Amino acid sequence: MTTIAFDGKTLAADTQLTFDTVPLYCRKIHRIPEKYWIWSCAGDTHVEADILAWVRGGAEAPERSRLKKFEAFIYDYKEKKIWFMNHSIHLQPVVDKYFTLGSGWASARAAMLLGLPAKDAVKFASDVDIYTNSYVDTYDVETDTITQVRLPCHR
């Protein structure tokens, strides 16, 4: 799956995409300007593409049977609100100080509770979760900036 963490200032997401047992790379933090959203998703990438098409208004909502392994974090940078979406595809407000999702959520949350920032919490999760790598992209709430880490080359 992945690990995504938010500490109130920074959204951090690893860049691993696991295809069967092969780790690949992908970006998981996206800007959706028509909604004023920063979007980060864990789960099936095909489902994410379908949901993004629905969110943008260009498609029907995906069938619920396909949404079992889907979670998304949404930051509305216009309204300054934080939302969570899962298989119910309804926006749910995030009220906790720290928010994590994906396969490494528990490790990342524990790391943040012990004082690590979101980016370091995702790196910590990568040490114990085989579906998370240590190449971490971030979004800074204060500067409204997405920073993408340099990924290793595929051979």
Backbone as ProteinMPNN parsed JSONL, in Angstrom:
{"seq_chain_A": "MTTIAFDGKTLAADTQLTFDTVPLYCRKIHRIPEKYWIWSCAGDTHVEADILAWVRGGAEAPERSRLKKFEAFIYDYKEKKIWFMNHSIHLQPVVDKYFTLGSGWASARAAMLLGLPAKDAVKFASDVDIYTNSYVDTYDVETDTITQVRLPCHR", "coords_chain_A": {"N_chain_A": [[0.844, -1.179, 0.0], [1.102, 1.848, 1.151], [2.557, 4.686, 2.873], [1.244, 7.483, 4.393], [1.45, 10.593, 5.954], [0.441, 13.238, 8.147], [1.209, 16.108, 9.911], [0.049, 18.444, 10.712], [1.451, 20.563, 9.698], [2.936, 19.602, 7.582], [2.402, 17.43, 4.857], [3.275, 14.17, 4.126], [4.41, 11.612, 1.945], [5.309, 8.359, 0.981], [6.972, 6.933, -1.933], [6.556, 4.5, -3.092], [5.288, 2.059, -5.264], [3.777, -0.96, -5.324], [3.821, -3.612, -7.388], [2.456, -6.617, -7.782], [4.948, -8.355, -6.43], [6.918, -6.605, -6.937], [8.697, -3.714, -6.299], [8.005, -0.47, -7.397], [8.064, 2.988, -8.494], [6.129, 5.874, -7.69], [4.338, 8.984, -7.717], [2.565, 10.399, -5.016], [1.355, 12.622, -4.012], [-0.773, 15.072, -5.018], [-1.948, 17.967, -6.764], [-5.168, 19.226, -7.055], [-6.469, 21.496, -8.748], [-9.002, 22.51, -9.525], [-10.643, 21.908, -7.421], [-9.363, 23.032, -5.302], [-7.678, 21.387, -3.835], [-5.218, 19.404, -2.156], [-4.176, 16.238, -2.721], [-3.752, 12.933, -1.573], [-3.221, 9.497, -1.841], [-3.775, 6.115, -0.797], [-3.602, 2.721, -1.706], [-5.208, 0.853, -4.324], [-4.045, 1.859, -7.44], [-5.516, 2.031, -9.813], [-8.117, 2.294, -8.916], [-7.84, 4.73, -7.608], [-7.419, 6.432, -9.827], [-9.94, 6.242, -11.062], [-11.566, 7.352, -9.06], [-10.505, 9.927, -8.881], [-11.242, 10.889, -11.434], [-13.996, 10.916, -11.056], [-14.199, 12.758, -8.9], [-13.31, 15.058, -10.171], [-15.411, 15.459, -11.817], [-15.813, 14.131, -14.214], [-16.748, 11.559, -14.535], [-18.627, 8.621, -13.559], [-19.252, 7.603, -10.162], [-17.067, 5.139, -8.817], [-17.819, 1.601, -8.577], [-18.817, 0.305, -5.434], [-17.774, -2.175, -4.679], [-15.223, -2.196, -5.703], [-13.782, -0.563, -4.075], [-12.538, -1.424, -1.746], [-9.838, -1.392, -0.904], [-8.928, 1.367, -0.47], [-7.932, 4.604, 0.416], [-7.861, 8.055, 1.127], [-6.257, 11.191, 1.65], [-7.179, 14.504, 2.01], [-6.435, 17.848, 1.583], [-7.861, 20.905, 1.788], [-6.859, 23.7, 0.423], [-7.904, 26.215, 0.114], [-10.055, 26.558, 1.891], [-8.755, 25.719, 4.136], [-9.125, 23.196, 5.362], [-9.186, 19.8, 6.484], [-9.599, 16.569, 5.225], [-10.721, 13.157, 5.091], [-11.044, 10.304, 3.051], [-12.522, 7.209, 2.396], [-13.441, 3.86, 1.521], [-16.142, 4.473, 1.576], [-16.449, 6.727, 0.113], [-17.192, 9.265, 0.993], [-16.555, 12.503, 2.211], [-14.841, 12.874, 5.197], [-14.295, 14.719, 8.111], [-11.044, 15.456, 9.426], [-9.965, 15.356, 12.659], [-7.979, 14.866, 14.467], [-4.716, 15.676, 15.799], [-2.509, 14.483, 14.592], [-2.363, 12.663, 11.583], [-2.55, 9.634, 9.849], [-2.285, 7.211, 7.201], [-2.644, 4.199, 5.219], [-0.548, 1.275, 4.696], [1.582, 1.526, 6.48], [0.623, 3.042, 8.556], [0.35, 2.841, 11.416], [2.968, 2.716, 12.449], [3.996, 5.166, 11.53], [2.283, 6.962, 12.818], [2.881, 6.436, 15.519], [5.552, 7.294, 15.509], [5.217, 10.052, 15.057], [3.792, 10.738, 17.347], [5.825, 10.454, 19.139], [7.314, 12.642, 18.556], [8.515, 13.023, 16.039], [8.634, 14.729, 12.866], [6.268, 14.69, 10.084], [7.534, 13.828, 7.62], [9.832, 12.444, 8.521], [8.533, 10.54, 10.008], [7.296, 8.962, 8.055], [9.591, 7.939, 6.836], [10.549, 6.457, 8.994], [8.504, 4.54, 9.155], [9.062, 3.194, 6.817], [11.124, 1.546, 7.5], [9.971, -0.623, 8.725], [7.802, -1.489, 7.271], [7.084, -3.274, 4.438], [5.797, -2.293, 2.221], [6.332, 0.357, 1.971], [8.561, 2.909, 1.037], [11.679, 4.763, 1.544], [11.872, 7.106, 0.117], [10.586, 10.145, 0.108], [7.981, 12.327, -0.649], [6.767, 15.681, -0.126], [4.292, 18.037, 1.092], [4.004, 21.352, 1.922], [2.107, 23.142, 4.109], [2.19, 25.861, 4.89], [3.721, 27.193, 2.901], [2.478, 26.334, 0.632], [3.597, 24.407, -1.095], [4.669, 21.695, -3.065], [7.116, 19.29, -2.679], [9.199, 17.227, -4.413], [11.034, 14.32, -3.992], [14.176, 13.214, -5.275], [14.133, 10.438, -7.297], [15.567, 7.127, -7.517], [17.139, 5.845, -10.512], [15.576, 3.611, -12.811], [16.664, 0.461, -13.988]], "CA_chain_A": [[0.0, 0.0, 0.0], [1.903, 3.073, 1.215], [2.414, 5.409, 4.135], [0.988, 8.91, 4.261], [1.374, 11.173, 7.295], [0.222, 14.68, 8.224], [1.467, 16.555, 11.28], [-0.515, 19.774, 10.892], [2.232, 21.494, 8.891], [3.48, 18.93, 6.403], [1.886, 16.155, 4.378], [4.39, 13.388, 3.596], [3.99, 10.34, 1.354], [6.374, 7.616, 0.319], [6.821, 6.904, -3.387], [6.596, 3.11, -3.564], [4.146, 1.382, -5.858], [4.109, -2.378, -5.344], [3.098, -4.356, -8.416], [2.695, -7.983, -7.311], [5.993, -8.251, -5.402], [7.966, -5.743, -7.476], [8.531, -2.307, -5.919], [8.22, 0.554, -8.414], [7.949, 4.319, -7.916], [5.073, 6.753, -8.176], [4.056, 10.17, -6.895], [1.298, 10.216, -4.308], [0.809, 13.914, -3.597], [-1.217, 15.736, -6.245], [-2.782, 19.163, -6.648], [-6.389, 19.223, -7.863], [-6.764, 22.929, -8.663], [-10.422, 22.848, -9.661], [-11.284, 21.725, -6.115], [-8.472, 23.622, -4.3], [-7.278, 20.264, -2.987], [-4.014, 18.588, -2.221], [-4.726, 14.879, -2.643], [-2.785, 11.845, -1.438], [-4.028, 8.289, -1.797], [-3.18, 4.798, -0.574], [-4.446, 1.647, -2.212], [-5.151, 0.488, -5.736], [-3.891, 3.046, -8.288], [-6.609, 2.081, -10.794], [-9.266, 2.845, -8.2], [-7.561, 6.146, -7.407], [-7.664, 7.129, -11.096], [-11.388, 6.315, -11.25], [-12.125, 8.287, -8.085], [-10.109, 11.273, -9.299], [-12.11, 11.274, -12.555], [-15.298, 11.218, -10.461], [-14.043, 13.992, -8.127], [-13.182, 16.161, -11.125], [-16.684, 15.616, -12.5], [-15.819, 13.565, -15.551], [-17.074, 10.13, -14.551], [-19.508, 8.093, -12.514], [-18.544, 7.073, -8.984], [-16.737, 3.716, -8.991], [-18.625, 0.644, -7.822], [-18.319, 0.116, -4.071], [-17.027, -3.431, -4.571], [-13.839, -1.935, -6.097], [-13.191, 0.435, -3.187], [-12.146, -2.012, -0.465], [-8.48, -0.995, -0.538], [-8.777, 2.757, -0.893], [-7.961, 5.654, 1.426], [-7.282, 9.292, 0.608], [-6.137, 12.366, 2.488], [-7.465, 15.697, 1.218], [-6.262, 19.143, 2.24], [-8.483, 21.987, 1.025], [-5.984, 24.834, 0.719], [-8.682, 27.453, 0.11], [-10.818, 26.599, 3.144], [-7.867, 25.275, 5.223], [-9.78, 22.07, 6.027], [-8.565, 18.509, 6.243], [-10.603, 15.535, 5.051], [-10.325, 11.773, 4.846], [-12.016, 9.575, 2.258], [-12.199, 5.786, 2.259], [-14.34, 3.106, 0.635], [-17.489, 5.056, 1.562], [-16.275, 7.891, -0.772], [-17.741, 10.485, 1.583], [-15.54, 13.25, 2.93], [-14.965, 12.853, 6.653], [-13.313, 15.665, 8.639], [-9.963, 14.962, 10.278], [-9.943, 16.184, 13.857], [-6.786, 14.563, 15.256], [-3.526, 16.476, 15.529], [-1.714, 13.716, 13.639], [-3.186, 11.783, 10.753], [-1.777, 8.714, 9.014], [-3.048, 6.166, 6.534], [-1.859, 3.255, 4.438], [-0.067, 0.074, 5.392], [2.509, 1.896, 7.55], [-0.014, 4.094, 9.348], [0.572, 2.718, 12.863], [4.36, 3.088, 12.724], [4.144, 6.608, 11.307], [1.577, 7.672, 13.897], [3.688, 6.304, 16.737], [6.723, 8.153, 15.356], [4.798, 11.444, 15.253], [3.463, 10.905, 18.766], [7.106, 10.558, 19.846], [7.924, 13.919, 18.234], [9.072, 13.143, 14.691], [7.766, 15.36, 11.873], [5.621, 13.753, 9.153], [8.487, 13.245, 6.677], [10.647, 11.458, 9.233], [7.638, 9.451, 10.426], [7.162, 8.066, 6.897], [10.874, 7.234, 6.718], [10.554, 5.457, 10.065], [7.599, 3.458, 8.738], [9.707, 2.424, 5.738], [12.017, 0.55, 8.111], [9.226, -1.785, 9.226], [6.703, -1.829, 6.367], [7.652, -3.602, 3.125], [5.06, -1.577, 1.179], [6.69, 1.764, 2.105], [9.994, 3.162, 0.862], [12.189, 5.936, 2.258], [11.867, 8.267, -0.767], [9.374, 10.789, 0.611], [7.535, 13.619, -1.172], [6.077, 16.454, 0.912], [3.532, 19.246, 0.802], [4.105, 22.283, 3.043], [0.866, 23.917, 4.215], [2.48, 27.294, 4.994], [4.222, 27.741, 1.631], [1.671, 25.755, -0.448], [4.602, 23.872, -2.006], [4.937, 20.258, -3.134], [8.522, 18.997, -2.93], [9.371, 15.847, -4.82], [12.376, 13.777, -3.79], [14.773, 12.612, -6.48], [14.006, 8.977, -7.269], [16.64, 6.412, -8.22], [16.844, 5.449, -11.891], [15.29, 2.195, -13.075], [17.581, -0.128, -14.972]], "C_chain_A": [[0.884, 1.234, 0.0], [1.873, 3.589, 2.64], [2.29, 6.891, 3.834], [0.805, 9.456, 5.675], [1.192, 12.686, 7.196], [0.364, 15.097, 9.674], [0.915, 17.951, 11.575], [0.197, 20.832, 10.066], [2.645, 20.896, 7.555], [2.732, 17.642, 6.131], [3.076, 15.427, 3.763], [3.857, 12.058, 3.078], [5.203, 9.656, 0.74], [6.062, 7.519, -1.171], [6.831, 5.484, -3.943], [5.247, 2.669, -4.106], [4.539, -0.083, -5.949], [3.209, -3.079, -6.343], [3.442, -5.822, -8.221], [3.734, -7.898, -6.199], [7.11, -7.309, -5.831], [7.736, -4.301, -7.031], [8.902, -1.388, -7.073], [8.081, 1.906, -7.724], [6.763, 5.061, -8.521], [4.897, 7.919, -7.217], [2.677, 10.021, -6.28], [0.705, 11.509, -3.769], [0.5, 14.693, -4.868], [-2.05, 16.972, -5.914], [-3.978, 18.986, -7.58], [-6.922, 20.658, -7.823], [-8.239, 23.279, -8.766], [-11.2, 22.67, -8.362], [-10.522, 22.441, -5.003], [-7.985, 22.564, -3.309], [-5.835, 19.859, -3.23], [-4.496, 17.188, -1.879], [-3.592, 13.882, -2.485], [-3.561, 10.574, -1.131], [-3.182, 7.054, -1.515], [-4.152, 3.753, -1.099], [-4.223, 1.418, -3.692], [-5.092, 1.738, -6.62], [-4.974, 3.16, -9.358], [-7.865, 2.664, -10.156], [-9.062, 4.341, -7.971], [-7.843, 6.941, -8.682], [-9.163, 7.286, -11.351], [-12.021, 7.331, -10.307], [-11.744, 9.718, -8.439], [-10.94, 11.765, -10.477], [-13.493, 11.645, -12.043], [-15.249, 12.549, -9.703], [-13.995, 15.201, -9.052], [-14.441, 16.353, -11.966], [-16.768, 14.979, -13.869], [-16.214, 12.111, -15.626], [-18.072, 9.805, -13.453], [-18.655, 7.645, -11.325], [-18.255, 5.593, -9.209], [-17.658, 2.832, -8.152], [-17.98, 0.392, -6.461], [-17.474, -1.146, -3.917], [-15.55, -3.246, -4.934], [-13.086, -1.082, -5.081], [-12.679, -0.125, -1.861], [-10.77, -1.548, 0.007], [-8.208, 0.423, -1.031], [-8.891, 3.684, 0.304], [-7.33, 6.894, 0.806], [-7.287, 10.366, 1.685], [-6.341, 13.57, 1.585], [-7.241, 16.924, 2.086], [-6.838, 20.202, 1.321], [-7.709, 23.261, 1.357], [-6.691, 26.179, 0.612], [-9.404, 27.631, 1.448], [-9.983, 26.23, 4.373], [-8.519, 24.164, 6.057], [-9.112, 20.772, 5.596], [-9.655, 17.447, 6.239], [-9.949, 14.18, 4.839], [-11.434, 11.131, 4.019], [-11.572, 8.122, 2.202], [-13.221, 5.138, 1.343], [-15.77, 3.651, 0.603], [-17.581, 6.224, 0.575], [-17.035, 9.138, -0.316], [-16.611, 11.188, 2.313], [-15.847, 13.238, 4.417], [-13.922, 13.803, 7.218], [-12.27, 14.961, 9.505], [-9.879, 15.907, 11.465], [-8.706, 15.932, 14.725], [-5.632, 15.471, 14.868], [-2.651, 15.798, 14.48], [-2.631, 12.776, 12.863], [-2.27, 10.929, 9.891], [-2.722, 7.737, 8.338], [-2.106, 5.304, 5.719], [-1.337, 2.12, 5.293], [0.888, 0.396, 6.532], [1.946, 2.92, 8.513], [0.341, 4.028, 10.835], [1.99, 3.14, 13.239], [4.559, 4.589, 12.579], [3.451, 7.408, 12.409], [2.358, 7.615, 15.194], [4.902, 7.218, 16.677], [6.361, 9.625, 15.575], [4.424, 11.702, 16.709], [4.722, 11.028, 19.626], [7.894, 11.8, 19.437], [8.539, 14.063, 16.854], [8.113, 13.894, 13.778], [7.277, 14.325, 10.862], [6.609, 13.074, 8.216], [9.339, 12.162, 7.345], [9.802, 10.279, 9.716], [7.428, 8.456, 9.284], [8.456, 7.285, 6.691], [10.999, 6.157, 7.789], [9.68, 4.267, 9.681], [8.237, 2.596, 7.664], [10.663, 1.365, 6.281], [11.284, -0.72, 8.531], [8.104, -2.257, 8.301], [7.249, -2.066, 4.958], [6.949, -2.88, 1.975], [5.324, -0.065, 1.203], [8.183, 1.914, 1.847], [10.388, 4.472, 1.545], [12.35, 7.163, 1.366], [10.54, 8.988, -0.549], [9.152, 12.157, -0.047], [6.784, 14.346, -0.06], [5.261, 17.594, 0.311], [3.579, 20.104, 2.05], [2.876, 23.192, 3.034], [1.152, 25.419, 4.185], [2.901, 27.91, 3.663], [3.422, 27.263, 0.422], [2.575, 25.173, -1.546], [4.699, 22.36, -1.901], [6.413, 20.091, -3.477], [8.653, 17.514, -3.234], [10.839, 15.431, -4.662], [12.886, 13.207, -5.109], [14.736, 11.096, -6.331], [15.192, 8.322, -7.966], [16.192, 6.007, -9.611], [16.523, 3.967, -11.951], [16.291, 1.695, -14.103], [16.928, -1.274, -15.643]], "O_chain_A": [[1.374, 1.632, -1.057], [1.237, 2.996, 3.511], [3.11, 7.474, 3.124], [0.1, 8.865, 6.492], [1.717, 13.33, 6.288], [-0.269, 14.525, 10.561], [1.278, 18.565, 12.579], [-0.376, 21.879, 9.763], [2.697, 21.585, 6.536], [2.459, 16.859, 7.042], [3.808, 16.008, 2.962], [2.972, 11.452, 3.682], [6.017, 10.289, 0.068], [5.008, 7.972, -1.618], [7.085, 5.283, -5.131], [4.207, 2.88, -3.483], [5.536, -0.415, -6.59], [1.992, -3.135, -6.171], [4.576, -6.235, -8.462], [3.42, -7.408, -5.115], [8.138, -7.222, -5.16], [6.697, -3.719, -7.343], [9.98, -1.511, -7.656], [7.99, 1.967, -6.497], [6.439, 4.9, -9.698], [5.268, 7.838, -6.046], [1.736, 9.574, -6.937], [-0.348, 11.485, -3.132], [1.383, 14.944, -5.689], [-2.762, 17.009, -4.911], [-3.818, 18.638, -8.75], [-7.734, 20.995, -6.962], [-8.685, 24.25, -8.153], [-12.294, 23.216, -8.214], [-10.988, 22.459, -3.864], [-7.892, 22.814, -2.107], [-5.311, 19.956, -4.34], [-5.151, 16.983, -0.857], [-2.582, 13.971, -3.182], [-4.445, 10.565, -0.274], [-2.029, 6.961, -1.936], [-5.367, 3.885, -0.953], [-3.172, 1.754, -4.237], [-5.985, 2.582, -6.558], [-5.316, 4.268, -9.77], [-8.588, 3.436, -10.786], [-9.997, 5.128, -8.121], [-8.446, 8.013, -8.62], [-9.609, 8.341, -11.803], [-12.91, 8.084, -10.706], [-12.565, 10.627, -8.313], [-11.309, 12.938, -10.52], [-14.102, 12.591, -12.543], [-16.151, 13.375, -9.844], [-14.572, 16.245, -8.748], [-14.528, 17.304, -12.743], [-17.704, 15.257, -14.619], [-16.041, 11.479, -16.667], [-18.323, 10.603, -12.55], [-17.471, 7.345, -11.481], [-19.102, 4.869, -9.733], [-18.205, 3.272, -7.141], [-16.759, 0.28, -6.35], [-16.552, -1.174, -3.101], [-14.711, -4.047, -4.522], [-11.877, -0.895, -5.212], [-12.412, 0.646, -0.939], [-10.568, -1.334, 1.202], [-7.362, 0.642, -1.898], [-9.82, 3.575, 1.104], [-6.37, 6.788, 0.044], [-8.193, 10.439, 2.514], [-5.743, 13.651, 0.512], [-7.785, 17.03, 3.185], [-6.361, 20.381, 0.2], [-7.877, 23.835, 2.433], [-6.115, 27.198, 0.993], [-9.37, 28.703, 2.054], [-10.429, 26.401, 5.507], [-8.473, 24.186, 7.287], [-8.556, 20.664, 4.504], [-10.518, 17.416, 7.116], [-8.782, 14.08, 4.46], [-12.617, 11.38, 4.253], [-10.395, 7.832, 1.988], [-13.8, 5.802, 0.483], [-16.531, 3.322, -0.307], [-18.682, 6.661, 0.239], [-17.462, 9.955, -1.131], [-15.795, 10.538, 2.965], [-16.96, 13.548, 4.843], [-12.755, 13.707, 6.839], [-12.572, 14.002, 10.216], [-9.737, 17.118, 11.295], [-8.422, 16.718, 15.629], [-5.577, 15.975, 13.746], [-2.116, 16.456, 13.587], [-3.551, 12.178, 13.421], [-1.329, 11.433, 9.279], [-3.817, 7.466, 8.832], [-0.93, 5.626, 5.549], [-1.656, 2.023, 6.478], [0.997, -0.392, 7.472], [2.699, 3.596, 9.214], [0.605, 5.062, 11.449], [2.19, 3.84, 14.231], [5.217, 5.214, 13.411], [3.98, 8.417, 12.876], [2.487, 8.621, 15.893], [5.252, 7.85, 17.673], [7.118, 10.361, 16.209], [4.712, 12.774, 17.242], [4.695, 11.627, 20.701], [9.014, 12.003, 19.906], [9.043, 15.137, 16.525], [6.899, 13.724, 13.893], [7.809, 13.217, 10.792], [6.536, 11.86, 8.03], [9.535, 11.086, 6.78], [10.294, 9.155, 9.82], [7.386, 7.247, 9.514], [8.415, 6.089, 6.4], [11.501, 5.065, 7.519], [10.077, 3.116, 9.865], [7.982, 1.394, 7.603], [10.974, 0.395, 5.59], [11.902, -1.775, 8.678], [7.521, -3.317, 8.529], [7.816, -1.156, 4.353], [7.467, -2.862, 0.858], [4.626, 0.7, 0.537], [8.986, 1.142, 2.373], [9.535, 5.196, 2.059], [12.908, 8.168, 1.807], [9.491, 8.503, -0.972], [10.022, 13.026, -0.006], [6.23, 13.713, 0.839], [5.504, 18.045, -0.808], [3.23, 19.634, 3.133], [2.637, 23.919, 2.07], [0.435, 26.171, 3.525], [2.487, 29.021, 3.333], [3.654, 27.728, -0.694], [2.366, 25.401, -2.738], [4.798, 21.805, -0.806], [6.904, 20.675, -4.444], [8.275, 16.66, -2.432], [11.75, 16.108, -5.139], [12.101, 12.773, -5.952], [15.247, 10.545, -5.356], [15.759, 8.892, -8.898], [14.997, 5.845, -9.861], [17.12, 3.163, -11.235], [16.71, 2.443, -14.987], [17.532, -1.91, -16.507]]}, "name": "protein", "num_of_chains": 1, "seq": "MTTIAFDGKTLAADTQLTFDTVPLYCRKIHRIPEKYWIWSCAGDTHVEADILAWVRGGAEAPERSRLKKFEAFIYDYKEKKIWFMNHSIHLQPVVDKYFTLGSGWASARAAMLLGLPAKDAVKFASDVDIYTNSYVDTYDVETDTITQVRLPCHR"}
